[in-house]
């Protein structure tokens, strides 16, 4: 698929699992399990899915997944299944040389979005993409460095502090929403503070990279909000804004964590918003 000057590719760097009740908040299990069947530990399967955008001068990766720095106990807790070297291996399998990545856009710094940003080499943590600049909201970085007791476990500093110390982390300010002609940022604060969602658009075709505002296509209905969100009522208001525009302008929503659906259109029905046409890929 092409949007403006960019050719778009989808890669999946792995699968993991989180508690279904936490993923769907107040929604009863007998509703969410219809589309997301849990395992014996009540965990649902989730993907780490990414977009790669290639132009004549740039090769951009959005988010870096779980990474490969997990011990065996953590792998079991999160049911991590991914190729060797995680996102680096997934890129290579897709015919993309990781050394050709020029830019890495991080929606936010939770471990399942930035785990692959650093690797261990010679006993030192270094940027995984040696020729890339990384981009994150300054406010999200500041929060990640000093998170609350509630979300401390989501921010693993070894995934992002080495980027800052190596001088490859570029901070985006809240009022700086345009990355280039086709790429812009949409700031949301319900899930965590200053999550930057990515809109890729040439005025004719639009893909909205949902991050954790809509982690899966099952999260399109308004009440389906994660228990992980710091400000669920803020998430609710943010969902209304995006869904209204997605319907009016016929956007494709891109789901980072849906195990089966990569893209979907949105429909407004008498019962509310729901996923319309779905695609596993382009």
VOLO-752606 format. One record per residue: x, z, y of N, C-alpha, C in turn. Coordinates in steps of 0.05 Angstrom, whole numbers, plus 5000, padded with zeros to 4 digits. Layout:
# VOLO-752606
ATOM   n_u   n_w   n_v  ca_u  ca_w  ca_v   c_u   c_w   c_v
ATOM     X     Z     Y     X     Z     Y     X     Z     Y
...
END
This chain:
# VOLO-752606
ATOM   n_u   n_w   n_v  ca_u  ca_w  ca_v   c_u   c_w   c_v
ATOM  5017  5000  4976  5000  5000  5000  5018  5000  5025
ATOM  5009  4985  5045  5024  4984  5071  5006  4994  5093
ATOM  5017  5010  5111  5004  5018  5136  5025  5014  5158
ATOM  5018  4996  5176  5037  4989  5197  5063  4979  5185
ATOM  5085  4990  5195  5111  4982  5185  5119  4995  5159
ATOM  5103  5013  5149  5110  5029  5125  5098  5019  5099
ATOM  5115  5018  5079  5105  5015  5052  5102  5043  5040
ATOM  5079  5049  5028  5074  5076  5017  5076  5076  4987
ATOM  5089  5097  4976  5091  5102  4948  5083  5130  4942
ATOM  5070  5134  4919  5062  5161  4910  5080  5169  4887
ATOM  5091  5194  4889  5106  5205  4866  5094  5233  4860
ATOM  5096  5240  4835  5088  5267  4826  5112  5280  4814
ATOM  5121  5303  4827  5145  5315  4818  5141  5337  4797
ATOM  5115  5342  4790  5111  5362  4769  5083  5373  4770
ATOM  5078  5392  4751  5053  5407  4749  5060  5437  4749
ATOM  5041  5452  4759  5043  5481  4757  5015  5492  4755
ATOM  5012  5519  4755  4986  5530  4753  4984  5556  4770
ATOM  4960  5559  4781  4954  5584  4796  4927  5594  4788
ATOM  4921  5619  4794  4896  5631  4786  4872  5617  4799
ATOM  4853  5609  4783  4830  5594  4793  4813  5609  4813
ATOM  4811  5635  4809  4795  5651  4828  4808  5652  4855
ATOM  4835  5654  4856  4849  5654  4881  4847  5626  4894
ATOM  4847  5605  4878  4846  5578  4889  4818  5572  4901
ATOM  4797  5585  4893  4770  5579  4902  4756  5601  4916
ATOM  4770  5623  4921  4759  5644  4938  4733  5655  4928
ATOM  4712  5654  4945  4686  5666  4939  4669  5649  4920
ATOM  4678  5625  4913  4661  5608  4896  4661  5619  4867
ATOM  4638  5623  4855  4636  5633  4827  4651  5615  4807
ATOM  4662  5627  4787  4677  5613  4767  4661  5592  4753
ATOM  4635  5598  4748  4619  5579  4734  4613  5553  4750
ATOM  4621  5553  4775  4619  5528  4791  4646  5514  4791
ATOM  4668  5528  4798  4693  5514  4801  4705  5505  4774
ATOM  4699  5519  4752  4710  5512  4727  4700  5485  4716
ATOM  4678  5475  4727  4668  5449  4718  4687  5427  4724
ATOM  4700  5428  4746  4720  5407  4754  4749  5416  4750
ATOM  4753  5442  4747  4780  5453  4744  4781  5473  4721
ATOM  4780  5465  4696  4778  5484  4674  4803  5501  4673
ATOM  4799  5527  4671  4822  5546  4670  4833  5549  4642
ATOM  4858  5559  4640  4870  5566  4614  4862  5594  4607
ATOM  4875  5605  4586  4868  5632  4576  4875  5653  4596
ATOM  4893  5647  4615  4900  5666  4636  4886  5661  4663
ATOM  4865  5645  4661  4849  5638  4685  4863  5620  4705
ATOM  4885  5607  4697  4900  5590  4714  4890  5561  4712
ATOM  4890  5548  4735  4882  5520  4735  4907  5502  4740
ATOM  4907  5478  4729  4929  5460  4732  4930  5447  4759
ATOM  4953  5447  4772  4957  5435  4798  4981  5417  4798
ATOM  4980  5396  4814  5003  5378  4816  5020  5384  4841
ATOM  5044  5374  4841  5060  5372  4866  5063  5342  4870
ATOM  5048  5331  4888  5046  5302  4893  5056  5296  4921
ATOM  5070  5274  4925  5083  5268  4950  5079  5239  4958
ATOM  5082  5233  4983  5083  5206  4993  5112  5200  5002
ATOM  5120  5176  4996  5145  5165  5006  5138  5141  5024
ATOM  5148  5141  5048  5142  5120  5068  5168  5105  5074
ATOM  5168  5079  5069  5192  5064  5073  5188  5042  5094
ATOM  5206  5041  5114  5206  5020  5134  5234  5007  5133
ATOM  5240  4990  5152  5266  4977  5153  5289  4997  5158
ATOM  5283  5019  5172  5304  5037  5179  5301  5065  5168
ATOM  5277  5071  5157  5272  5098  5148  5260  5099  5120
ATOM  5266  5121  5107  5253  5128  5081  5245  5157  5083
ATOM  5219  5162  5086  5209  5189  5092  5195  5201  5068
ATOM  5201  5225  5061  5188  5240  5040  5172  5263  5053
ATOM  5147  5266  5043  5130  5288  5053  5129  5310  5031
ATOM  5139  5333  5038  5141  5357  5022  5159  5353  4997
ATOM  5168  5375  4986  5189  5373  4965  5182  5388  4939
ATOM  5157  5398  4937  5148  5410  4912  5161  5436  4905
ATOM  5161  5443  4879  5169  5469  4870  5199  5473  4869
ATOM  5214  5451  4866  5243  5454  4864  5251  5462  4836
ATOM  5277  5465  4831  5288  5470  4805  5303  5496  4803
ATOM  5298  5515  4821  5313  5540  4823  5299  5563  4809
ATOM  5280  5558  4791  5264  5579  4779  5277  5591  4754
ATOM  5275  5617  4750  5283  5629  4725  5261  5626  4704
ATOM  5267  5632  4679  5248  5627  4657  5222  5644  4661
ATOM  5225  5668  4670  5201  5685  4674  5182  5672  4694
ATOM  5193  5663  4717  5177  5650  4738  5165  5624  4728
ATOM  5180  5609  4712  5169  5584  4701  5145  5590  4684
ATOM  5145  5612  4669  5123  5619  4652  5099  5629  4669
ATOM  5105  5645  4690  5083  5655  4707  5068  5632  4720
ATOM  5083  5612  4730  5070  5590  4744  5066  5565  4727
ATOM  5072  5568  4701  5067  5546  4681  5079  5520  4692
ATOM  5104  5521  4701  5117  5498  4714  5125  5478  4693
ATOM  5117  5453  4698  5125  5431  4681  5133  5408  4699
ATOM  5158  5399  4698  5168  5379  4716  5193  5366  4704
ATOM  5200  5342  4714  5224  5328  4703  5249  5343  4711
ATOM  5272  5337  4698  5297  5350  4706  5303  5345  4735
ATOM  5312  5366  4749  5318  5365  4778  5293  5361  4795
ATOM  5269  5364  4783  5244  5364  4798  5241  5340  4816
ATOM  5238  5344  4842  5232  5321  4860  5254  5300  4860
ATOM  5279  5309  4857  5301  5289  4856  5298  5271  4832
ATOM  5291  5283  4809  5287  5268  4785  5263  5249  4786
ATOM  5241  5259  4799  5217  5243  4802  5222  5219  4820
ATOM  5237  5223  4841  5244  5200  4858  5261  5180  4843
ATOM  5281  5189  4829  5298  5171  4814  5282  5155  4793
ATOM  5263  5169  4779  5246  5155  4759  5229  5134  4772
ATOM  5222  5138  4798  5205  5119  4812  5222  5096  4825
ATOM  5248  5097  4820  5266  5076  4831  5274  5081  4859
ATOM  5272  5106  4868  5280  5113  4896  5305  5130  4895
ATOM  5326  5122  4908  5351  5137  4909  5348  5160  4929
ATOM  5350  5185  4919  5347  5208  4937  5365  5207  4961
ATOM  5389  5195  4958  5408  5194  4980  5399  5175  5002
ATOM  5378  5159  4997  5368  5141  5017  5345  5153  5034
ATOM  5337  5178  5026  5317  5192  5042  5329  5199  5069
ATOM  5316  5190  5091  5326  5195  5118  5312  5218  5131
ATOM  5287  5223  5123  5271  5244  5136  5254  5258  5115
ATOM  5252  5284  5117  5234  5300  5100  5215  5316  5119
ATOM  5190  5309  5117  5170  5323  5133  5158  5346  5115
ATOM  5160  5370  5124  5150  5393  5110  5124  5402  5123
ATOM  5102  5402  5108  5077  5411  5120  5078  5441  5127
ATOM  5090  5457  5110  5095  5485  5115  5115  5495  5094
ATOM  5123  5519  5096  5146  5528  5081  5139  5545  5056
ATOM  5115  5544  5046  5109  5557  5021  5125  5545  4998
ATOM  5130  5560  4977  5149  5552  4957  5141  5526  4942
ATOM  5115  5521  4940  5106  5496  4926  5107  5472  4943
ATOM  5115  5475  4968  5117  5452  4987  5146  5447  4996
ATOM  5163  5467  4993  5190  5464  5003  5211  5473  4982
ATOM  5203  5478  4957  5222  5488  4937  5244  5468  4931
ATOM  5238  5442  4933  5258  5422  4927  5275  5414  4951
ATOM  5273  5429  4972  5288  5423  4996  5318  5430  4994
ATOM  5324  5449  4977  5352  5458  4973  5358  5458  4943
ATOM  5384  5455  4938  5394  5456  4910  5419  5474  4910
ATOM  5426  5484  4887  5450  5500  4884  5473  5482  4875
ATOM  5495  5483  4890  5518  5466  4883  5543  5483  4887
ATOM  5558  5488  4866  5582  5504  4868  5577  5532  4877
ATOM  5554  5543  4869  5547  5570  4876  5536  5573  4905
ATOM  5531  5551  4918  5521  5551  4946  5496  5535  4947
ATOM  5476  5545  4963  5452  5530  4968  5456  5509  4991
ATOM  5451  5484  4985  5455  5463  5004  5430  5446  5006
ATOM  5426  5430  5027  5403  5411  5028  5403  5392  5005
ATOM  5380  5388  4992  5378  5370  4969  5381  5341  4978
ATOM  5372  5335  5002  5373  5307  5012  5395  5306  5033
ATOM  5419  5298  5024  5443  5302  5040  5444  5285  5065
ATOM  5428  5264  5066  5429  5246  5089  5403  5247  5106
ATOM  5388  5268  5102  5361  5270  5115  5361  5293  5135
ATOM  5343  5289  5155  5335  5310  5173  5308  5320  5162
ATOM  5304  5346  5164  5279  5359  5155  5263  5368  5180
ATOM  5237  5365  5178  5220  5371  5202  5198  5392  5194
ATOM  5196  5413  5210  5176  5433  5205  5168  5445  5233
ATOM  5144  5456  5234  5135  5469  5259  5152  5494  5264
ATOM  5161  5497  5288  5177  5521  5295  5162  5547  5289
ATOM  5136  5547  5295  5120  5571  5291  5118  5578  5262
ATOM  5117  5558  5244  5115  5563  5216  5142  5574  5206
ATOM  5164  5563  5216  5190  5573  5208  5193  5602  5217
ATOM  5185  5608  5241  5188  5636  5251  5171  5655  5233
ATOM  5147  5646  5225  5130  5663  5208  5143  5665  5181
ATOM  5154  5644  5170  5167  5645  5144  5191  5663  5142
ATOM  5205  5665  5164  5228  5683  5165  5219  5712  5166
ATOM  5196  5717  5177  5186  5744  5180  5156  5745  5173
ATOM  5149  5739  5147  5121  5738  5140  5108  5765  5138
ATOM  5082  5766  5134  5068  5791  5130  5072  5800  5101
ATOM  5065  5825  5096  5066  5835  5068  5047  5820  5050
ATOM  5026  5809  5061  5006  5794  5045  5017  5768  5034
ATOM  5033  5754  5050  5042  5727  5041  5072  5725  5038
ATOM  5086  5748  5036  5115  5748  5033  5124  5732  5009
ATOM  5109  5734  4987  5117  5720  4963  5115  5690  4964
ATOM  5100  5680  4984  5098  5651  4986  5121  5638  5001
ATOM  5136  5654  5016  5158  5644  5032  5184  5652  5019
ATOM  5197  5635  5004  5223  5640  4991  5245  5629  5009
ATOM  5260  5646  5021  5278  5638  5043  5300  5619  5034
ATOM  5308  5621  5008  5329  5604  4998  5321  5574  4999
ATOM  5295  5569  5002  5285  5542  5004  5288  5529  5031
ATOM  5290  5546  5052  5291  5534  5079  5312  5545  5098
ATOM  5321  5570  5094  5341  5580  5112  5368  5565  5111
ATOM  5376  5555  5087  5401  5538  5087  5398  5512  5103
ATOM  5374  5502  5106  5370  5478  5122  5376  5484  5151
ATOM  5368  5507  5160  5374  5515  5188  5404  5520  5192
ATOM  5416  5534  5173  5444  5540  5176  5462  5515  5174
ATOM  5453  5495  5159  5468  5470  5157  5462  5450  5180
ATOM  5444  5458  5198  5438  5442  5221  5421  5417  5216
ATOM  5406  5416  5194  5390  5392  5188  5360  5397  5191
ATOM  5353  5421  5201  5325  5427  5205  5317  5423  5234
ATOM  5298  5404  5238  5288  5398  5265  5261  5412  5269
ATOM  5259  5427  5291  5234  5441  5296  5215  5425  5313
ATOM  5190  5424  5304  5169  5410  5319  5153  5431  5334
ATOM  5149  5427  5359  5132  5446  5375  5103  5438  5373
ATOM  5086  5458  5378  5057  5454  5374  5045  5431  5389
ATOM  5055  5425  5413  5044  5404  5430  5057  5377  5425
ATOM  5075  5375  5405  5088  5350  5399  5076  5339  5374
ATOM  5055  5323  5376  5039  5315  5353  5047  5287  5342
ATOM  5062  5271  5357  5068  5244  5349  5096  5242  5338
ATOM  5099  5233  5313  5125  5229  5301  5135  5202  5307
ATOM  5118  5182  5303  5124  5154  5312  5098  5139  5315
ATOM  5099  5113  5317  5074  5097  5322  5053  5101  5301
ATOM  5061  5104  5276  5041  5106  5254  5037  5135  5243
ATOM  5055  5153  5250  5054  5180  5238  5050  5200  5260
ATOM  5029  5217  5256  5024  5239  5274  5018  5264  5259
ATOM  5019  5287  5272  5015  5313  5260  4988  5325  5269
ATOM  4974  5338  5251  4950  5352  5257  4954  5381  5250
ATOM  4955  5398  5269  4962  5426  5265  4938  5443  5257
ATOM  4941  5459  5236  4920  5478  5227  4933  5505  5222
ATOM  4916  5526  5225  4926  5553  5224  4911  5572  5205
ATOM  4892  5561  5190  4876  5578  5172  4891  5587  5147
ATOM  4904  5568  5134  4919  5575  5109  4943  5592  5115
ATOM  4959  5583  5133  4982  5598  5144  4985  5589  5173
ATOM  5003  5600  5187  5006  5593  5216  5022  5567  5219
ATOM  5011  5548  5234  5025  5523  5241  5032  5506  5217
ATOM  5012  5501  5200  5015  5480  5179  5011  5453  5193
ATOM  5030  5434  5189  5027  5408  5201  5018  5388  5179
ATOM  4994  5378  5182  4984  5358  5164  4991  5331  5176
ATOM  4993  5311  5159  5005  5285  5167  4984  5263  5166
ATOM  4980  5250  5188  4963  5227  5189  4979  5201  5192
ATOM  4975  5183  5173  4989  5157  5174  4968  5136  5179
ATOM  4970  5122  5202  4949  5104  5210  4960  5081  5227
ATOM  4949  5058  5223  4955  5035  5240  4931  5025  5256
ATOM  4910  5042  5257  4886  5035  5271  4865  5021  5254
ATOM  4874  5011  5231  4856  4998  5212  4853  5015  5187
ATOM  4876  5023  5176  4876  5040  5152  4889  5067  5158
ATOM  4876  5088  5148  4887  5115  5153  4888  5131  5127
ATOM  4910  5144  5122  4913  5164  5101  4919  5191  5114
ATOM  4904  5211  5107  4908  5238  5118  4918  5256  5095
ATOM  4943  5264  5098  4957  5281  5078  4948  5310  5082
ATOM  4933  5320  5063  4917  5344  5067  4932  5370  5064
ATOM  4956  5370  5052  4970  5395  5048  4952  5415  5035
ATOM  4951  5440  5046  4934  5461  5035  4908  5465  5050
ATOM  4901  5447  5067  4874  5448  5079  4854  5440  5058
ATOM  4860  5419  5043  4844  5410  5020  4865  5406  4997
ATOM  4872  5427  4983  4892  5424  4962  4884  5405  4940
ATOM  4858  5404  4934  4847  5385  4914  4821  5373  4924
ATOM  4812  5352  4911  4787  5340  4919  4763  5359  4915
ATOM  4766  5379  4898  4745  5398  4894  4741  5417  4918
ATOM  4761  5417  4936  4759  5434  4960  4746  5421  4983
ATOM  4735  5397  4980  4721  5384  5002  4697  5399  5012
ATOM  4679  5409  4994  4656  5424  5004  4664  5448  5021
ATOM  4650  5453  5043  4659  5472  5063  4665  5500  5052
ATOM  4648  5512  5035  4654  5540  5027  4678  5542  5008
ATOM  4688  5520  4997  4710  5521  4978  4736  5525  4992
ATOM  4743  5550  4997  4767  5558  5012  4783  5577  4996
ATOM  4809  5573  4995  4827  5590  4979  4828  5619  4987
ATOM  4830  5636  4968  4834  5664  4973  4861  5670  4986
ATOM  4880  5651  4983  4906  5653  4995  4906  5651  5025
ATOM  4885  5639  5037  4886  5632  5065  4885  5658  5082
ATOM  4903  5658  5102  4905  5682  5119  4880  5685  5137
ATOM  4868  5662  5146  4846  5663  5164  4824  5644  5154
ATOM  4808  5652  5134  4789  5634  5122  4768  5622  5141
ATOM  4760  5637  5161  4740  5626  5180  4753  5605  5197
ATOM  4778  5608  5203  4793  5587  5217  4794  5562  5199
ATOM  4800  5566  5174  4801  5543  5155  4774  5529  5155
ATOM  4752  5544  5154  4726  5532  5154  4722  5513  5178
ATOM  4729  5523  5202  4726  5507  5226  4744  5482  5225
ATOM  4768  5486  5215  4787  5463  5213  4777  5442  5193
ATOM  4765  5450  5172  4754  5431  5152  4732  5415  5165
ATOM  4715  5427  5181  4693  5413  5194  4703  5391  5212
ATOM  4724  5396  5227  4736  5376  5245  4746  5352  5230
ATOM  4762  5358  5209  4775  5336  5194  4754  5320  5178
ATOM  4735  5333  5165  4715  5319  5149  4697  5301  5166
ATOM  4690  5311  5189  4673  5295  5207  4687  5269  5214
ATOM  4713  5271  5221  4728  5247  5229  4734  5229  5205
ATOM  4738  5241  5182  4744  5226  5157  4720  5209  5150
ATOM  4696  5219  5153  4671  5204  5148  4668  5182  5168
ATOM  4670  5190  5194  4664  5170  5215  4684  5147  5215
ATOM  4709  5153  5208  4730  5132  5210  4740  5122  5183
ATOM  4726  5131  5162  4731  5120  5135  4760  5125  5126
ATOM  4770  5149  5130  4797  5156  5122  4798  5159  5091
ATOM  4822  5155  5081  4829  5165  5054  4842  5193  5058
ATOM  4832  5212  5043  4846  5238  5041  4865  5238  5018
ATOM  4889  5248  5023  4910  5249  5002  4914  5278  4993
ATOM  4911  5283  4967  4912  5310  4956  4938  5316  4942
ATOM  4952  5336  4953  4978  5343  4943  4977  5357  4916
ATOM  4955  5372  4910  4954  5389  4887  4933  5381  4866
ATOM  4917  5361  4871  4897  5353  4851  4911  5341  4827
ATOM  4906  5351  4803  4920  5341  4780  4913  5312  4772
ATOM  4890  5302  4780  4881  5276  4772  4876  5257  4795
ATOM  4867  5267  4818  4858  5250  4840  4879  5251  4862
ATOM  4890  5228  4869  4909  5227  4891  4896  5222  4918
ATOM  4874  5206  4918  4861  5198  4943  4831  5198  4939
ATOM  4817  5203  4961  4788  5202  4960  4777  5196  4988
ATOM  4755  5182  4989  4739  5180  5013  4720  5204  5014
ATOM  4708  5209  5036  4689  5232  5040  4662  5222  5046
ATOM  4641  5234  5034  4614  5228  5039  4599  5252  5050
ATOM  4581  5248  5069  4564  5269  5079  4536  5265  5067
ATOM  4527  5284  5052  4502  5283  5038  4483  5305  5050
ATOM  4458  5305  5043  4440  5326  5052  4449  5354  5043
ATOM  4466  5355  5022  4476  5381  5013  4504  5387  5025
ATOM  4515  5369  5041  4541  5374  5053  4561  5353  5045
ATOM  4586  5359  5052  4608  5340  5046  4615  5341  5017
ATOM  4623  5317  5007  4633  5316  4979  4652  5292  4977
ATOM  4668  5292  4956  4685  5269  4951  4669  5245  4942
ATOM  4676  5222  4954  4663  5197  4947  4681  5182  4927
ATOM  4689  5158  4935  4706  5142  4918  4733  5156  4914
ATOM  4742  5158  4889  4767  5171  4882  4787  5151  4870
ATOM  4813  5156  4875  4833  5140  4863  4856  5158  4853
ATOM  4867  5150  4830  4891  5164  4819  4916  5154  4833
ATOM  4915  5131  4846  4938  5120  4860  4929  5096  4876
ATOM  4949  5081  4887  4942  5058  4904  4934  5035  4886
END
